[in-house]
């Protein structure tokens, strides 16, 4: 069967989602790793998040991409809403590009077809500033764009009515590409931009998903003016991000928005001719969002399978240490009970109270006293020791696992709270056997599944648009199913052998 690049991408996407749904989500939900199915935030189309200060030209650039004036533009803040721009599959493709349907935030947050259900936590003020626009622009056929309110200097959470940085972080976490726009007049000096680049984005997404864009370059009076602005932005970004290297900055402008401004002013704009390739490269990068989605899904599978594996390893180690502690306390209780009973019998013999008992009677008395001492131990000290052990593990969950590498340490930072919460909720009572089986499953996904995913992506990267491939992608899901069946078969065989030996 021949598959073309676009179909290959769709097939890989479907199989990756199925892998998450079948292998990761059940384990994640069982151990409190996630409150919602993991596939919830990745099942929709690829998304491009557009950020920037209020004068950076976000809406103008989006209109340039879409080929029509869909978003309001202006020098002052014109739109304080988060707007999801997506393609209308039912619209007439031959009609002029326009908004075919609008829906409010309540629709977006409550429709399971969209990945925004978890954002209800931001409250009604956010909901009132959240909306959907369906547009019949061909640019949106394979992706969606998230337009955002412009960042400001002095605005606070109290002014907006919701935590802007938290909302940006949630969108950044599910976006496949993030454009951070600057303009020549405020090249990286807005306070909210600083907070986003310094704190929010590094904590919620990966560096390679962020593209820096110097927009509205047609407003620079000359090439020298552009170079001055570019240098200023490079300096500001190096200070904000803390990076020693200068990040790549894409240069662009909107021809649609720039016509009037160029007519009003006499600028030496001959340099724009040499930067057309920059505009095209940015547009191409945005259109590659579906390809980025596959890379991000692969990273999603790798990250969550590794973290789940580490979480399960900690839980298995907890049960092992718990069993060892209980056995040690049990043996200690038996020895102390026998010792205390022997001492008590000896004291009673010396006092003459048990002087008339024969050896059999003395042994019976010692047995009764030992049982009594052991019962006191089990009901009191043994339970107290078990609770002390449990509390100590909750206070120092990092003692449950080895953190040899930086990757282990980074993953542990993300899951240690979940480990402690699960142990506290269940008081340490869960099936060690099931946890071990789940750990082996996560290990198989991380090691075998991730490797085969990357091999499929490497094959995809070699394909050109329109070039066919003869074999369908996605051997990894089937191989994991076979491996799971083989493991289940071995477990059944082992149980059968044990049952036969017992008979």
GIVENFEN-V793874 format. One line per field, one symbol per residue. burial: # if it has 16 or more other ideal C-beta (glycine too) atoms within 10 Angstrom, else .. A space follows every 10 residues. Layout:
burial=???
This chain:
burial=..#.#..### .##.##..## ..###.##.. #.##..#### ########## ########## ######.### #.#.....#. ########.. #.....#.#. ....#..##. ...###.##. .#...##.## #######.## .######### ##..#....# .######### ##.####### ####.###.# .######..# #..##...## ########## ....##..## ..##.##..# #.......## ####.###.. ......#.#. ##..#..##. .##.###### ########.# ########## #########. .#..#...#. ..#...##.# #..##..#.. ...#...... ....##..## ..##..#... .#..##..## ..#...#..# #......... ##..##.### .##....#.# ....#####. ######..## .##..##..# ..#.....#. ..##.##..# ..##...... .......... ...
